[in-house]
Amino acid sequence: MFFLIGIWGSRQRKIYAVYQFFYYTLFGSLFLLFAVFILYSNFYTLDIQILMNTFINYEKQLLIWFFLFLGFSTKIPLIPFHGWLPEAHVEAPTSGSIILAGILLKLGTYGLLRFLLPICFFANYFYLVYIYSLCIISIIYISFIILIQIDLKKIIAYSSILHMNFIILGLFSFSVNGIIGSIFLMFSHALISSGLFICIGILYDRYKTRNLIYYGGLVELMPFFSVFFFLLILSNISFPLTSNFIGELLVCTGLMENNYFLVFIMILSTFFNSIYSIWLFNRIFFGKNKFLKQFSDISEREFFILFSIIFWIYLLGIKPNFFINFIKNYSYWILEYINY
Amino acid sequence: MNNIFIIFFNNLSFYLFLPELFLFIFFLFFFILLLSLSSLNKINFKFPKLIKLLLIFYIQIIFYGLILFFNNISNYYIIFYFAYLSNNFIVFLKIIFLLFFFFYLITSYDYLFNKKIFILEYIYLLTISILSCILSFSSNDFLILYLLLELQNICVYILINLKRNNSISIEAAIKYFIISSVMMALFLYGISLCYFSVGTINFFDFEIFLYNENYDFFIFLGFFFIFMSLLVKNGVPPFHIWLINVYSGCSLYILFYFLIFLKFFYFSILFRLYIVFFELVNFFLNDLIILLSLFCVFYGVWGALYQIKISRLFIFSSILNSSFFLFLFILEINETIIYFFYFSFFYLLNMFGIYIILSNFVNWIDMKELNKITNLINLGFFNFYFSVIISIFMLNFSGFPTFIGFFYKFFILNILMNLNLYLFTIILILFFTLSFFYYVRIIKIMFLNKNKNFILIKPVNYFKIYFVLTIILINIYYIFFQNFILNLFFECLI
């Protein structure tokens, strides 16, 4: 990623962004290494299957949980460590930001699900309050901060932080619905955000700007493209029939077992989510066209790329069992370790 | 007269001592040749072909000496009235030392001729210091060790002062002279204290004495002085300030002689003493060693952040690397021997690679030597493979995960965690993250910055690039087959 952003990035600010990306993730990962050392020095094994079945001392659990969480939360990224993500997304080329949103962010939540939750079962409940409060703060803070952004990529980057917070809430609901929902959300968010980044890459190729001020009335110039963008925006606000809707519904039902207040906050944030994404669509495609003169709709290659993404989003939205059957058994199995 | 020869050649100690003797005799032969030629002034420029032939002859001698070390009758022997010891560990030290010296001479062949240095005098001083190093590895007596160290120091004073008209190098030589003479006095004082308490200067007697747990205050104080004097000579912080002045005063060729050979030499001597005085070290000096290694990390990282020249950056990174050596003195002997060779082997290998690259770091247009990090700008665009090689070395030194430097840190941190030093490991981790900054900055300058005012750097010879590529291949091989090299060390030593 360092070279991907650094060499093929667009502006001179890319070096700053690269340094930020490198240092945030390195800082986190070395603390993760520290947690691994604690595990190894106490149990002389790093086999996850054995560690899941061993009883770890409560005080040790709190320590291990904290350092593991530092490592994963810089990858997700949670709110105190989120500074690198908008910078890296803005400076990265289209393919770079697709890899970032689709793969790298999911590493953090994958680590939480696979390593942190089953090993430190006691510490999960100890730190639950802090996790919930962090998630609430980040959801509210970010949904307000998106409204003032004018860079297209920054808006999508912040919205991806918001969706990652939903995933964490689902994981820490400690219920089957929540965990299935969060895994489902991971998959659907990877599709949607990468689709949106491809769309912005198409716009950037045509008009060489990502600033919202210069866009407007694009529906006259790019009618096909506007349809695709609209479908992606609908899935971003978790409209029914899209895959994001299923994921968020499952997370909400999972959280209902624990906490009503959190569900209220989540629904509030989906409201904000719909505000900024529809407003974004409105500003790009409607209104007066002042600056853009060139007529160039999407090519055949771009059509098939976007179609293949949108096909999967709506297929999973209409028939979610197609995907849920794969992950159902695993999430039941991992829940036994979490509720040890 | 005949009888004396017969006794000498029938004696087994002659055959055991053969490799050193062979090297010594041929160096003398070389020295006589030199003396016969040195009546002429500036022979470099008058008979360049003769000098080149002599150099090739000289390099061959070192190679034959290396083969003799491999072919010795037995590795374990004690000769000359318990004053000269050899075992697997010491033979391994000698072989590594000579092997790297052999490669070092081959690769610096061009550099010496391009710089128009008066080679023969210079090489002769190098050989005396190398011979004294090899002999002092197996010295089993404090007095012999002291004499060999002094012999080695005398050569180094002159080697630093190679650029005779340059005031900075004169200052560096004088500084090194003062520091090392004071420290050698301290060393001698330590020996006399040890002699006062035990009544001997032989290492075997010390081992027997300490095995019976007869701890005396004076033997502890004496060993402490010896230990500290060697550490100061090695430039371990907080006694490192002289080192930076001295190293930046001498030429690149001598600088890497310091960084590659002398650093390894002093640590191996310390390690020899550590094996003898193991119980003293483990009881009294553990806390001091931990503190000193923390200083090493702190000064190594903090000083390197502000450097502009590349060679100065590697001085600081060598200070950082010496912390890894110091950590080994906390452990027990059987673990440390393997780790010591593991660290030192890869440290020597990577420093050697850096030396080859930096000796070729020349402006292609006016053939001036380049110093600064910013001279590397845009190298990634016109010499891609060379810059990839440099960036691999940088990642090695920085200890990026999956590169070789990471495994040093992995072992060290793992050891510290087993000793339950949690806070200490966290501090180390924070400093290691800081240390990434200046290595990654070089990669950034090569690949990411685009500037029109860049310098064309001369590409490396085909001959030298083979060395660099083999070093990288060994590094990469280790990443995938870690057990192979550790087992190799294990089988060689035990």
Interface residues (C-beta under 8 A of the other chain):
Chain A: F2 F3 G6 I7 K14 I15 V18 Y19 F22 Y23 L26 F27 S29 L30 F31 L33 F34 F37 I38 Y40 S41
Chain B: P401 L413 N414 M417 N418 N420 Y422 T425 I426 I429 F432 T433 F436 F437 V440 K444 F447 L448 N449
